């Protein structure tokens, strides 16, 4: 893979202040570091920090790794056989990845769950990113749909985009593994990056981790007899039994999740509270008020009574809701904490109740995204490809299965 690693020495050194400003801009950190919207001196209008900095001269060298046809033809894709790992980017640093674009042609069902994206910074052995492609781009149930957010989006048609800044000090390597049983007939990609003289000392490394629980075992299967009193009497002040999006050690900040739910039971799949433990706290430092509230919506996103209303905004969304509040119901959510990333000095544990006080037994799939210093803790073992495929699970109890099993 071609890169611009030898061109960095041609970039002139500047004063520390000038370099820090241009490096922060190159790393895409202006928007994240400053949630305010300063008045642009160029236009007199209120603009986000990254827009206001567009006129600043850049002291980096741009590069791109792509699947373009090296012969000059139009076969601009990779074929990835079952069991094969393709290296998409391998470049020496320092620098930062600024944008990833994929589109895929595969006849395999749930190929979004069976293709796995991994990223390795500075020659590390264990990846800092290990997520099925679909979950990384917010398509955690393996279905394609269109949406837009500040950090990820899916454009027409089946165009997957990510805009996370991914800095590296010495090197970067990105791979995609086909863990399915059919070949990926065409994997197209563009990965944009910039080469820098160095990255600032206070820049952390991008991480993304996949988890699933199929199903989350709830504490009741009785949905017909005194359901409401049963739920309301149960308390969970400590977060015991919560679904865990992320456990990490080191110094860094959590920036958000993509989250998918497949209902194994009738009724509203949410109502669980987020509980975030910071720096080995025994009690959560942050406690929320409900699943839909964590994703900055409200009232079951409309639910059956008001009519479900999917949405997708820059910071938050529930852009995919199908057959809500019924067995087989499907939801995809995301939440970005770019207005104030959740910082930790030693450790963080990000959790969410699966239903009120963990009473529900739906299947959950998630990808957590954060920045931290290296080394990072080893990730949980990635479930096998077939185990990652969303399927309704019989969890027992009267009235549980309103629809046939898949």
C-alpha angles and dihedrals in degrees: 000000000000119000141165098243094131094053098068094085090062092065109099119234116245135189116296092251094051092045094048091052095048093043092051089050092048091049090052091238101130093087095044098042095048117039091181121095105231121204110258112235088206099058106012089233130119109258136168112260094254091054092047090054096052093101094054115109113250123228098196137090116239123224140174136203112202145159093247119151106263090206092061092252129119101261090110098164146076126242109218116197123209109281093016126126117208121202108223100177133014115167139149119243173249097100146088138250109234105179140013124197125183135171122179139201111197133146092205116110112242093009088155087066095043100049110079126203117210131180129193124194126204096353097304118166098215114058123247089207122043113157136133107257094244095052092047090059096040097262095117097158095053094252124122120232135153123254141141131222137158095262106022136024141167114220131189118316113016091305110155118203134181127182102185112139105239110189126189132184103205111005147345130212125182123187139177120209124200104218093169131093100247128063121256100239096201129009111181121189145169119189114187120201141159130223116225136188087241140327120250117264093243096055114114127207125257118248134181127182134187126218136168140178116196098210120004099217109232127201098244136047094176106106099154106049120065091326097163098050090046092056097041093052093055119092131193112182096155103047094243110169095012121149109259118223095176145359114184138164127208132049121309147090135272115231105181154283146260110217134186129190129195111192118232091175138043121255135051109330095209139054093113118129126232114240119189121190117202129196098353094310112166090211124050114265090204124039125176137199106240146334096266089046092055088056087049095246127107146216099027088306085285096312123197096313099055100023120262114269115199115204141177124198135165096269103023145014153160096200097160122053120154127174093349123206093013133099105276092029113151130209134176119192138174136188126187120196094200092130089065117354111216104251127208131183101196111004147345136203117191116195142166130196114243096227124333108330088348097295097143130083104204125139116257132195124183148168119206122203127202146143123235146152119269142286098055127195115266113266124243113267110277110244116246117270097255091048089057093059110105111242130163110254125208107236100176134237132101118305094009102124111052091162132039118269114264 
